[in-house]
């Protein structure tokens, strides 16, 4: 009897994909993906097992029914969809036993629904221990077919030597990635989906970078800043020849970290046979700027952006597929995408993990890893560098003291480099407990023609802005991404032309936004944030003297949690004798004091994955490990410039990938309880509960061209208006 894995609508049976072909092709592709971490046979076995349940008469009847072929001779009348993943899980668990059987059972059972927990969850249905019972019933009906194919699904008796109880969960996710991506790719190929025709080689990309850097250096002035940048680049290129592992690049803001780090990554990748460069950035608000720089150098086709604010006009079918599995030479992504994927149980997120193997990963602004998840994040970095042939570069001006990691520093004398690139003076208040009222802050700002003031919350930003003269520019996350981008472009142009420009902003400008003011004011916060604010001042060193950074104590404390603890740590640092707020050793001391203040549940989280191997709670862990609390805030689609037609399409068509990607640039995150209140009084409304359930958009409330979504009538507490 012939079995089929996939059908083609309107095509005869002879053109359908045979199940045996799909299993074999998926297995071989998965084997290739897992070879980089000594696990090819394991991934191949999972490939052979994952879809054997499709040999069930019910599934074959379902395919026939869906294609109008109910009379082709299969048992049953067609019915609905059939659970085809649990049969392979049951075969692995019952026949192979022990670690091999349980490992392959997780992979087979989860290849569509996600890696399951072992023990029963509250519903009692999703856990692997429950699903195996159904799988055993399904297996009885296809035993003959399974016996024919089972010779291809025998993994080694033991896991690779590096696998132990502490990293078993990580290894299983990597295997899962190989299976899921191979399954997707083989299916897409059969369905004639567009595949990537190929990218430029890393050698070619390095040549493009070399040409760009040569032109840049030929055209730039021989200023102290530019000379220091050349030395940073030279140090990075020299370090690229060293052995793979964990590196740090400690360079002040404006010191050329982005392109020097990329030079290190490409040189190192070519020298040591790495496959790609993955550039990880903390915020979506700055990722587009970095990606634009890299695309200009390497070409649009070779740089894939993977983040929530991607503009669909930049996205092609080729880049979409590459972003799903990071199959591109240069990937630019966010902390959220990278680290949450490493602990996820979802196929869509895990699919790309195997393409991190044998790569160079640049962690830009490494100090912005959420402290509450520091332990599992550090563990993932260690695991990648030790067991998966990944070189990681921690790149930042404020290098954190990450516990348990000992990176090799690329800059031989960071303190000396900081002195060479010292372009600002930071004035700390003599008493870090004496408050300066907003009226006094506004008076000081008005004395400057060009000045930036950075505050801790959206409410603070609005209150200070209201005291400023006409023409002042407001920046906060109550403005949608499209609106903020336009304002930042306007600020850059005003600065370039030498025009007066005063800006009041939240922290969203502090990391990676290339603006250059002569004077910056900063509300008291974490010392790393103060240093990042300094990076927006005299960035190019063009002032006759040093730029001026003025730190002040605002009328309202930072919100409870990380921001308040960061400010408290800065106060503690202020009590130390003769400390330099711009010296690299100061930041290390700051983080040594700051991290113990944080309520870090990451240790317990990691133990939950390690304590009862192989009975691992994959799904629970994946749901728990989130850098951003999705329950605390909800996205609201705003009516700003080009969003109206897309809101209308969403209402009538429902959420498609293109529509939702378009609208991501027109969303503002609002506290969840406030969203509920504004829906109740009509200021917000659901777009369409049938076509787009749960999607909320601006209704009768106002979106202001100056400061964005007007939420202040709700009188929110400060804690709800961060950034």
C-alpha positions as CSV (number, residue, x, y, z in Angstrom):
1,X,0.0,0.0,0.0
2,X,1.3,3.5,-0.9
3,X,1.3,6.1,1.8
4,X,1.4,9.9,1.3
5,X,2.7,12.7,3.4
6,X,1.4,15.7,1.5
7,X,-1.0,16.3,-1.4
8,X,-1.2,19.0,-4.1
9,X,-4.6,20.5,-4.6
10,X,-6.1,19.5,-7.9
11,X,-3.2,17.2,-8.8
12,X,-3.4,13.4,-9.3
13,X,-2.1,10.9,-6.7
14,X,1.1,10.3,-8.6
15,X,2.2,13.8,-8.0
16,X,1.6,13.7,-4.2
17,X,4.6,13.3,-1.9
18,X,5.1,9.8,-0.7
19,X,5.5,9.4,3.0
20,X,8.6,7.3,2.8
21,X,10.3,10.0,0.7
22,X,9.4,12.7,3.1
23,X,10.7,10.8,6.1
24,X,13.9,9.9,4.4
25,X,14.6,13.4,3.0
26,X,13.7,15.1,6.3
27,X,16.0,12.6,8.1
28,X,19.0,13.3,5.9
29,X,18.5,17.0,6.1
30,X,18.2,16.9,9.8
31,X,21.4,14.7,10.0
32,X,23.3,17.4,8.1
33,X,22.0,20.2,10.4
34,X,23.0,18.3,13.6
35,X,26.5,17.2,12.4
36,X,28.0,20.4,13.8
37,X,27.3,19.2,17.3
38,X,28.0,15.5,17.0
39,X,24.3,14.5,16.8
40,X,23.6,13.7,13.2
41,X,22.3,10.2,13.8
42,X,20.0,11.5,16.6
43,X,18.4,14.1,14.3
44,X,18.1,11.6,11.5
45,X,16.3,9.2,13.7
46,X,13.8,11.9,14.7
47,X,13.3,12.7,11.0
48,X,12.4,9.1,10.3
49,X,10.0,9.0,13.2
50,X,8.3,12.4,13.2
51,X,5.5,11.6,10.6
52,X,5.1,7.9,10.7
53,X,1.6,8.4,12.2
54,X,0.6,9.6,8.7
55,X,0.5,6.0,7.7
56,X,-2.7,5.6,9.7
57,X,-5.8,4.9,7.5
58,X,-7.5,7.9,9.1
59,X,-4.8,10.3,7.9
60,X,-4.7,8.8,4.4
61,X,-8.5,9.1,4.2
62,X,-8.2,12.7,5.4
63,X,-5.8,13.6,2.5
64,X,-8.2,11.8,0.0
65,X,-11.2,13.6,1.4
66,X,-9.6,17.0,1.3
67,X,-8.8,16.4,-2.4
68,X,-12.2,15.1,-3.3
69,X,-11.0,11.5,-3.7
70,X,-13.1,9.7,-1.1
71,X,-13.4,6.6,-3.4
72,X,-9.7,5.8,-3.6
73,X,-10.0,2.8,-1.3
74,X,-8.8,3.9,2.1
75,X,-10.7,3.0,5.2
76,X,-12.9,5.6,6.7
77,X,-14.9,8.4,5.2
78,X,-12.3,11.2,5.5
79,X,-13.3,12.8,8.8
80,X,-11.2,15.5,10.4
81,X,-7.5,15.9,11.0
82,X,-5.6,13.1,12.7
83,X,-3.0,13.3,15.4
84,X,-0.1,11.9,13.5
85,X,2.8,12.9,15.8
86,X,2.2,10.7,18.8
87,X,2.7,7.4,17.0
88,X,6.4,8.1,16.4
89,X,6.8,9.2,20.0
90,X,5.2,6.0,21.3
91,X,7.5,3.9,19.0
92,X,10.6,5.7,20.4
93,X,9.5,5.5,24.0
94,X,8.5,1.8,23.9
95,X,11.1,0.3,21.6
96,X,14.2,2.3,22.2
97,X,13.7,2.9,26.0
98,X,15.8,5.1,28.3
99,X,17.3,8.4,27.1
100,X,17.2,7.6,23.4
101,X,13.6,6.7,23.4
102,X,12.5,9.6,25.6
103,X,14.5,12.1,23.6
104,X,13.1,11.1,20.3
105,X,9.6,10.9,21.8
106,X,9.8,14.6,22.8
107,X,10.9,15.5,19.3
108,X,8.3,13.5,17.4
109,X,5.4,14.5,19.6
110,X,6.3,18.2,19.5
111,X,7.2,18.8,15.9
112,X,4.0,20.7,15.2
113,X,2.6,21.6,18.6
114,X,5.9,22.4,20.4
115,X,8.1,20.5,22.8
116,X,5.8,19.2,25.6
117,X,6.3,18.8,29.3
118,X,6.7,15.3,30.5
119,X,4.2,15.4,33.4
120,X,0.6,16.4,33.0
121,X,-0.2,20.1,32.7
122,X,-3.5,21.4,34.2
123,X,-5.5,20.4,31.1
124,X,-4.1,16.9,31.3
125,X,-3.8,16.6,27.5
126,X,-0.6,18.3,26.3
127,X,2.0,16.4,28.4
128,X,4.1,13.7,26.7
129,X,3.2,11.2,29.4
130,X,-0.5,11.6,28.5
131,X,0.0,11.7,24.7
132,X,1.9,8.5,24.6
133,X,-1.3,6.5,25.4
134,X,-2.9,7.9,22.3
135,X,0.2,7.3,20.4
136,X,0.3,3.6,21.3
137,X,-3.2,3.2,20.0
138,X,-2.3,4.8,16.7
139,X,0.9,2.8,16.5
140,X,-1.1,-0.5,16.6
141,X,-2.7,0.3,13.2
142,X,0.5,1.1,11.4
143,X,2.9,-1.4,12.9
144,X,3.6,-3.1,9.6
145,X,4.7,0.2,7.9
146,X,6.8,1.2,10.9
147,X,8.7,-2.1,10.9
148,X,9.7,-1.4,7.3
149,X,11.0,2.1,8.1
150,X,12.4,1.5,11.6
151,X,15.9,0.5,10.5
152,X,16.4,4.2,9.7
153,X,15.5,5.5,13.1
154,X,18.0,3.9,15.4
155,X,20.2,6.5,17.2
156,X,23.3,5.7,19.1
157,X,22.8,4.2,22.5
158,X,24.4,7.2,24.2
159,X,24.2,10.9,23.8
160,X,27.3,12.8,22.7
161,X,29.9,13.0,25.4
162,X,29.3,16.7,26.2
163,X,25.6,16.1,27.1
164,X,24.9,15.8,30.8
165,X,21.8,16.4,33.1
166,X,22.6,20.2,33.3
167,X,22.5,20.7,29.5
168,X,20.2,18.0,28.3
169,X,17.4,20.4,27.8
170,X,19.6,22.6,25.6
171,X,20.7,19.7,23.5
172,X,17.1,18.5,22.9
173,X,16.1,22.0,21.7
174,X,19.0,22.0,19.3
175,X,17.9,18.5,18.0
176,X,14.3,19.8,17.8
177,X,15.5,22.8,15.7
178,X,17.1,20.4,13.2
179,X,14.0,18.3,12.9
180,X,11.6,21.2,12.6
181,X,13.6,23.1,10.0
182,X,14.2,20.0,8.0
183,X,10.5,19.2,8.1
184,X,9.5,22.7,7.0
185,X,12.1,22.9,4.2
186,X,11.3,19.5,2.7
187,X,7.6,20.3,2.8
188,X,8.1,23.8,1.3
189,X,10.3,22.3,-1.4
190,X,7.6,19.8,-2.3
191,X,5.0,22.5,-2.3
192,X,7.2,24.5,-4.6
193,X,7.7,27.3,-2.2
194,X,10.4,29.8,-3.1
195,X,13.8,28.9,-1.7
196,X,16.8,31.0,-1.1
197,X,18.9,30.9,-4.3
198,X,22.0,31.6,-2.4
199,X,23.9,34.4,-0.7
200,X,27.3,36.0,-1.1
201,X,30.1,34.2,0.5
202,X,31.7,35.5,3.7
203,X,34.9,36.2,1.7
204,X,32.9,38.5,-0.6
205,X,31.3,40.2,2.3
206,X,34.6,40.9,3.9
207,X,35.9,42.4,0.7
208,X,32.8,44.8,0.7
209,X,33.5,45.7,4.3
210,X,37.2,46.3,3.5
211,X,36.3,48.6,0.6
212,X,33.8,50.5,2.8
213,X,36.3,51.0,5.7
214,X,39.1,52.1,3.3
215,X,36.8,54.7,1.8
216,X,35.6,55.8,5.2
217,X,39.2,56.3,6.5
218,X,40.3,58.0,3.3
219,X,37.6,60.6,3.7
220,X,37.6,61.3,7.4
221,X,39.6,63.9,9.3
222,X,42.6,62.8,11.4
223,X,40.8,63.8,14.6
224,X,41.7,62.1,17.9
225,X,38.4,60.3,17.8
226,X,39.0,58.9,14.3
227,X,42.5,57.9,15.1
228,X,41.2,56.0,18.2
229,X,38.6,54.3,16.0
230,X,41.3,53.1,13.6
231,X,43.2,51.6,16.6
232,X,40.0,49.8,17.7
233,X,39.5,48.4,14.3
234,X,43.1,47.2,14.2
235,X,42.8,45.5,17.6
236,X,39.6,43.7,16.4
237,X,41.2,42.4,13.2
238,X,44.2,41.2,15.2
239,X,42.1,39.4,17.8
240,X,40.1,37.6,15.0
241,X,43.0,35.3,14.5
242,X,42.8,34.0,18.1
243,X,41.0,30.7,19.0
244,X,37.2,30.6,19.0
245,X,35.4,31.3,22.3
246,X,34.2,34.2,24.4
247,X,35.5,37.7,23.8
248,X,34.7,41.2,25.0
249,X,35.0,44.5,23.2
250,X,35.1,47.4,25.7
251,X,34.9,50.6,23.8
252,X,33.3,54.0,24.7
253,X,30.2,55.0,22.8
254,X,31.2,56.6,19.5
255,X,34.3,54.5,19.4
256,X,33.3,52.5,16.3
257,X,32.2,49.3,18.0
258,X,29.6,48.4,15.3
259,X,31.9,48.1,12.3
260,X,35.0,47.1,14.2
261,X,33.0,44.3,15.8
262,X,31.7,43.2,12.4
263,X,35.3,43.2,11.1
264,X,36.3,40.9,14.0
265,X,33.3,38.7,13.3
266,X,33.9,38.3,9.5
267,X,37.7,37.8,9.9
268,X,37.2,35.3,12.7
269,X,34.4,33.4,10.8
270,X,36.6,33.0,7.7
271,X,39.7,32.1,9.7
272,X,37.9,29.4,11.7
273,X,35.2,28.1,9.3
274,X,32.2,29.7,10.9
275,X,29.0,29.9,8.9
276,X,27.4,33.3,9.6
277,X,27.4,36.4,11.8
278,X,24.5,37.1,14.1
279,X,24.2,40.6,15.5
280,X,22.0,40.8,18.6
281,X,20.7,44.2,19.7
282,X,18.7,45.0,22.8
283,X,16.0,47.2,21.4
284,X,13.8,47.3,18.3
285,X,14.0,51.1,18.5
286,X,17.7,51.0,17.4
287,X,17.9,47.7,15.4
288,X,16.7,49.3,12.1
289,X,19.5,51.9,12.2
290,X,22.2,49.2,12.6
291,X,20.6,47.0,10.0
292,X,20.5,49.9,7.5
293,X,24.2,50.5,8.0
294,X,25.0,46.9,7.4
295,X,22.7,46.6,4.4
296,X,24.4,49.6,2.8
297,X,27.7,47.8,3.1
298,X,26.8,44.2,2.4
299,X,23.7,44.5,0.2
300,X,20.0,44.0,1.0
301,X,20.0,40.3,0.1
302,X,22.8,39.3,2.5
303,X,21.4,41.0,5.7
304,X,18.3,39.6,7.3
305,X,16.4,41.5,10.0
306,X,14.4,39.5,12.4
307,X,12.4,41.6,14.9
308,X,8.9,42.7,15.5
309,X,9.1,46.1,13.8
310,X,10.3,45.0,10.4
311,X,8.9,47.1,7.6
312,X,7.2,44.8,5.1
313,X,8.3,47.0,2.3
314,X,11.9,45.7,3.0
315,X,10.8,42.1,3.3
316,X,10.9,39.7,0.3
317,X,9.9,36.1,0.1
318,X,13.6,35.3,0.3
319,X,14.2,37.4,3.4
320,X,11.0,36.1,5.1
321,X,12.2,32.5,4.7
322,X,15.7,33.4,5.9
323,X,14.3,35.2,9.0
324,X,12.4,32.1,9.9
325,X,15.5,29.9,10.1
326,X,18.3,32.5,10.0
327,X,19.8,30.9,6.9
328,X,21.7,34.0,5.8
329,X,25.3,35.2,6.2
330,X,24.4,38.1,8.4
331,X,21.4,38.2,10.7
332,X,20.4,41.2,12.8
333,X,18.0,40.4,15.6
334,X,17.0,41.4,19.2
335,X,17.8,40.1,22.6
336,X,14.2,38.9,22.8
337,X,14.3,36.9,19.6
338,X,17.7,35.4,20.4
339,X,17.5,34.4,24.1
340,X,13.8,33.6,24.2
341,X,14.3,31.3,21.3
342,X,17.1,29.5,23.1
343,X,14.6,28.5,25.9
344,X,11.4,28.3,23.8
345,X,9.4,25.2,23.1
346,X,7.6,26.5,20.0
347,X,8.6,25.2,16.5
348,X,8.4,28.7,15.0
349,X,11.0,30.0,17.4
350,X,13.2,26.9,17.8
351,X,13.5,26.4,14.0
352,X,16.5,28.7,13.7
353,X,18.5,27.4,16.6
354,X,20.7,25.0,14.7
355,X,21.9,27.8,12.5
356,X,23.5,29.5,15.5
357,X,25.8,26.5,15.7
358,X,29.3,27.4,14.3
359,X,28.6,31.1,14.0
360,X,29.9,34.4,15.5
361,X,27.4,36.1,17.7
362,X,27.9,39.8,18.6
363,X,25.9,40.8,21.7
364,X,25.7,44.5,21.4
365,X,25.1,46.4,24.7
366,X,25.5,43.2,26.6
367,X,24.7,44.9,29.9
368,X,21.1,45.1,28.9
369,X,20.3,41.4,29.3
370,X,17.5,41.6,31.8
371,X,19.1,41.0,35.2
372,X,16.2,38.7,36.4
373,X,17.2,36.3,33.7
374,X,20.9,36.7,34.0
375,X,21.7,33.2,35.2
376,X,20.0,31.3,32.3
377,X,21.2,33.8,29.8
378,X,24.8,33.4,30.9
379,X,24.3,29.6,30.9
380,X,23.1,29.8,27.3
381,X,26.2,31.9,26.3
382,X,28.5,29.4,28.0
383,X,26.7,26.4,26.4
384,X,27.0,27.9,22.9
385,X,30.7,28.7,23.2
386,X,31.7,25.4,24.9
387,X,29.6,22.8,23.0
388,X,28.2,24.4,19.8
389,X,31.3,26.0,18.2
390,X,30.0,29.5,18.7
391,X,32.2,32.5,19.2
392,X,30.5,35.2,21.3
393,X,31.6,38.9,21.4
394,X,30.2,41.0,24.3
395,X,30.4,44.5,22.8
396,X,29.6,47.5,25.0
397,X,30.8,50.8,26.5
398,X,29.7,49.6,29.9
399,X,31.0,46.1,30.2
400,X,29.1,44.1,32.9
401,X,30.6,41.6,35.3
402,X,28.6,38.6,34.0
403,X,28.9,35.9,36.7
404,X,30.7,32.8,35.6
405,X,32.0,34.2,32.3
406,X,35.6,35.2,31.7
407,X,35.8,36.7,28.2
408,X,39.1,37.6,26.5
409,X,39.2,41.4,26.2
410,X,40.1,42.6,22.7
411,X,41.3,46.1,23.7
412,X,44.7,45.8,25.5
413,X,44.2,49.0,27.5
414,X,40.5,49.9,27.9
415,X,41.3,52.6,30.5
416,X,43.7,54.2,28.1
417,X,41.2,54.1,25.3
418,X,38.6,55.7,27.4
419,X,40.9,58.5,28.2
420,X,41.7,59.0,24.5
421,X,38.0,59.0,23.7
422,X,36.9,61.1,26.6
423,X,34.8,63.8,24.9
424,X,32.5,64.8,27.8
425,X,32.6,65.8,31.4
426,X,29.9,64.3,33.6
427,X,28.8,66.6,36.4
428,X,27.2,64.6,39.2
429,X,25.2,66.5,41.8
430,X,27.1,67.0,45.1
431,X,24.1,65.5,47.0
432,X,22.4,62.6,45.2
433,X,19.3,63.0,47.4
434,X,18.6,66.7,46.7
435,X,15.6,66.9,44.3
436,X,15.5,69.4,41.4
437,X,11.9,70.3,40.5
438,X,10.8,70.1,36.8
439,X,10.4,73.9,36.6
440,X,14.1,74.3,37.5
441,X,15.1,71.6,35.1
442,X,13.1,73.4,32.3
443,X,14.8,76.7,33.2
444,X,18.3,75.2,32.8
445,X,17.4,73.6,29.5
446,X,16.1,76.9,28.1
447,X,19.6,78.3,28.5
448,X,20.9,76.1,25.7
449,X,20.2,76.3,22.0
450,X,20.9,72.6,21.4
451,X,20.2,70.3,24.4
452,X,18.9,66.8,25.1
453,X,17.3,65.9,28.4
454,X,16.7,62.2,29.2
455,X,14.2,61.2,31.9
456,X,13.1,57.9,33.4
457,X,9.5,57.5,32.5
458,X,6.9,58.6,29.9
459,X,5.0,60.6,32.5
460,X,8.2,62.5,33.5
461,X,8.8,63.2,29.8
462,X,5.4,64.7,29.3
463,X,5.5,66.8,32.5
464,X,8.8,68.3,31.6
465,X,7.9,68.8,28.0
466,X,4.8,70.8,29.0
467,X,7.1,73.3,30.7
468,X,9.3,73.8,27.6
469,X,9.0,76.5,24.9
470,X,7.4,75.9,21.5
471,X,9.5,73.9,19.1
472,X,10.8,71.5,21.7
473,X,10.7,67.9,20.5
474,X,9.2,65.0,22.6
475,X,10.3,61.4,22.3
476,X,8.8,58.5,24.1
477,X,7.3,55.1,23.5
478,X,3.8,56.6,23.6
479,X,4.8,57.5,20.0
480,X,4.6,54.6,17.5
481,X,7.8,53.4,15.8
482,X,7.0,55.2,12.6
483,X,6.5,58.5,14.5
484,X,9.7,58.1,16.5
485,X,11.7,57.4,13.4
486,X,10.5,60.5,11.7
487,X,11.3,62.7,14.8
488,X,14.8,61.2,15.1
489,X,15.5,62.0,11.5
490,X,14.2,65.6,12.1
491,X,16.5,66.0,15.1
492,X,19.5,64.7,13.1
493,X,18.8,67.2,10.3
494,X,18.4,70.1,12.7
495,X,21.7,69.3,14.4
496,X,23.5,68.9,11.1
497,X,22.3,72.3,10.0
498,X,23.3,73.9,13.3
499,X,19.7,74.9,14.1
500,X,18.3,75.3,17.6
501,X,16.9,72.0,18.9
502,X,15.7,71.0,22.3
503,X,14.6,67.4,23.0
504,X,13.0,65.8,26.0
505,X,13.1,62.0,25.8
506,X,12.9,58.8,27.7
507,X,15.7,56.2,27.6
508,X,14.9,55.1,24.1
509,X,17.6,57.3,22.7
510,X,20.3,56.0,24.9
511,X,21.5,52.9,23.0
512,X,22.6,53.1,19.4
513,X,20.7,56.3,18.3
514,X,23.4,58.4,16.5
515,X,22.5,61.9,17.7
516,X,25.2,64.3,18.7
517,X,24.3,67.2,21.2
518,X,26.8,69.6,22.8
519,X,24.9,69.4,26.1
520,X,22.9,66.5,27.7
521,X,20.9,66.4,30.9
522,X,20.2,63.1,32.5
523,X,17.8,62.2,35.4
524,X,19.5,60.1,38.0
525,X,19.4,56.4,37.0
526,X,21.8,53.5,36.6
527,X,25.4,54.5,36.0
528,X,25.3,52.5,32.7
529,X,22.4,54.6,31.5
530,X,24.2,57.8,32.4
531,X,27.2,56.6,30.4
532,X,24.9,55.8,27.5
533,X,23.4,59.3,27.7
534,X,26.9,60.6,27.5
535,X,27.3,58.8,24.2
536,X,24.7,61.2,22.7
537,X,27.0,64.2,23.6
538,X,30.0,65.4,21.5
539,X,29.9,62.1,19.8
540,X,32.2,63.0,17.0
541,X,34.5,65.2,19.2
542,X,34.0,68.3,17.1
543,X,33.5,70.7,20.0
544,X,36.4,72.9,21.0
545,X,36.1,71.6,24.5
546,X,34.3,68.7,26.1
547,X,30.6,68.1,25.9
548,X,28.7,68.6,29.1
549,X,26.6,66.0,30.9
550,X,24.5,67.2,33.8
551,X,23.0,64.6,36.1
552,X,20.1,65.8,38.3
553,X,17.8,64.1,40.9
554,X,14.2,64.3,39.4
555,X,11.1,65.1,41.5
556,X,9.9,61.5,41.3
557,X,11.9,58.4,42.0
558,X,12.3,55.9,39.1
559,X,9.6,53.2,39.0
560,X,9.9,50.3,41.5
561,X,11.9,47.5,40.2
562,X,15.1,47.5,38.1
563,X,15.2,51.3,37.4
564,X,14.9,52.2,41.1
565,X,17.5,49.6,42.1
566,X,19.8,50.9,39.4
567,X,19.5,54.5,40.8
568,X,20.1,53.2,44.3
569,X,23.3,51.5,43.0
570,X,24.5,54.8,41.5
571,X,23.9,56.5,44.8
572,X,26.0,53.8,46.5
573,X,28.8,54.3,43.9
574,X,28.6,58.0,44.6
575,X,29.7,57.4,48.2
576,X,32.9,55.7,47.0
577,X,36.0,58.0,47.2
578,X,37.4,59.4,43.9
579,X,35.4,57.2,41.6
580,X,35.4,58.1,37.9
581,X,31.9,57.7,36.3
582,X,33.4,57.2,32.9
583,X,36.1,54.6,33.6
584,X,35.6,51.0,32.6
585,X,36.6,49.6,36.0
586,X,33.8,51.7,37.5
587,X,31.2,50.0,35.4
588,X,32.4,46.5,36.5
589,X,32.1,47.6,40.2
590,X,28.7,49.1,39.5
591,X,27.4,45.8,38.1
592,X,28.9,43.8,40.9
593,X,26.9,46.0,43.3
594,X,23.7,46.0,41.1
595,X,23.2,42.4,40.3
596,X,22.8,41.2,43.9
597,X,20.0,43.7,44.3
598,X,17.9,42.1,41.6
599,X,15.3,39.4,42.5
600,X,16.8,36.8,40.2
601,X,14.5,33.8,39.7
602,X,16.7,32.6,36.9
603,X,18.6,30.1,39.1
604,X,15.4,28.3,40.1
605,X,14.2,28.4,36.5
606,X,17.4,26.7,35.3
607,X,17.2,24.1,38.1
608,X,13.7,23.1,37.0
609,X,15.1,22.1,33.6
610,X,18.0,20.1,35.2
611,X,16.7,18.4,38.2
612,X,14.7,15.4,36.9
613,X,16.2,14.6,33.5
614,X,14.8,13.3,31.2
615,X,11.5,14.4,32.6
616,X,11.8,18.0,31.4
617,X,9.1,20.7,31.5
618,X,9.9,22.2,28.1
619,X,6.6,23.9,27.5
620,X,6.3,25.4,31.0
621,X,9.9,26.7,30.8
622,X,9.3,28.2,27.3
623,X,6.2,30.0,28.6
624,X,8.0,31.3,31.7
625,X,11.2,32.6,30.1
626,X,10.1,35.9,28.6
627,X,12.3,39.1,28.5
628,X,9.1,41.2,28.2
629,X,6.0,40.6,30.3
630,X,3.3,40.4,27.7
631,X,0.6,40.4,30.3
632,X,1.6,43.7,31.8
633,X,1.2,45.7,28.6
634,X,-0.8,45.2,25.4
635,X,-0.2,46.7,21.9
636,X,-2.7,49.3,20.7
637,X,-2.8,50.1,16.9
638,X,-2.8,53.9,16.5
639,X,-4.2,56.0,13.7
640,X,-1.1,57.8,12.4
641,X,-0.4,58.8,8.8
642,X,-0.3,55.5,6.8
643,X,-2.0,53.2,9.2
644,X,-5.7,53.8,8.4
645,X,-5.8,51.7,5.2
646,X,-4.1,48.8,7.0
647,X,-6.6,49.0,9.9
648,X,-9.4,48.8,7.4
649,X,-7.8,45.8,5.7
650,X,-7.4,44.1,9.0
651,X,-11.1,44.7,9.8
652,X,-12.3,43.1,6.5
653,X,-9.6,40.5,5.8
654,X,-8.4,39.5,9.2
655,X,-4.8,39.3,10.4
656,X,-2.4,38.2,7.6
657,X,1.4,38.3,7.9
658,X,1.7,41.4,5.7
659,X,-1.1,43.3,7.4
660,X,0.3,42.7,10.9
661,X,3.8,43.4,9.9
662,X,2.7,46.8,8.4
663,X,0.8,47.7,11.6
664,X,3.6,46.8,14.0
665,X,5.2,50.2,13.1
666,X,1.9,51.8,14.2
667,X,1.5,50.3,17.6
668,X,2.0,51.6,21.1
669,X,2.3,49.4,24.2
670,X,-0.1,50.4,26.9
671,X,-0.6,48.9,30.4
672,X,-3.2,46.1,30.2
673,X,-5.5,47.4,32.9
674,X,-5.6,50.8,31.2
675,X,-6.5,49.1,27.9
676,X,-9.4,47.5,29.6
677,X,-10.6,50.8,31.0
678,X,-10.3,52.6,27.7
679,X,-12.2,49.9,25.8
680,X,-14.9,50.2,28.4
681,X,-15.3,54.0,27.9
682,X,-14.9,53.8,24.1
683,X,-11.5,55.4,23.7
684,X,-10.2,52.1,22.3
685,X,-12.0,49.4,20.5
686,X,-11.5,45.9,19.2
687,X,-10.9,46.0,15.5
688,X,-13.2,43.0,14.8
689,X,-13.8,40.2,17.3
690,X,-14.5,37.7,14.6
691,X,-11.9,38.6,11.9
692,X,-9.2,39.8,14.4
693,X,-10.0,38.6,17.9
694,X,-8.2,40.5,20.7
695,X,-6.7,43.1,18.4
696,X,-7.2,46.6,19.9
697,X,-7.0,49.9,18.0
698,X,-7.4,53.6,18.8
699,X,-11.1,54.7,18.5
700,X,-12.2,58.1,19.6
701,X,-9.1,59.0,21.7
702,X,-6.5,61.3,20.3
703,X,-3.1,60.6,18.7
704,X,-1.1,63.8,19.0
705,X,1.6,64.6,16.3
706,X,3.8,65.9,19.1
707,X,3.7,63.3,21.9
708,X,1.7,60.4,20.5
709,X,-1.1,58.5,22.2
710,X,-2.8,60.7,24.8
711,X,-3.2,58.4,27.8
712,X,-2.8,60.9,30.6
713,X,-6.6,61.4,31.3
714,X,-6.4,57.9,32.9
715,X,-4.0,59.3,35.6
716,X,-1.6,56.4,35.5
717,X,0.9,55.9,38.3
718,X,4.6,56.3,37.2
719,X,5.3,52.6,37.4
720,X,3.0,52.1,34.4
721,X,4.7,54.6,32.1
722,X,8.2,53.4,31.8
723,X,10.2,54.3,28.7
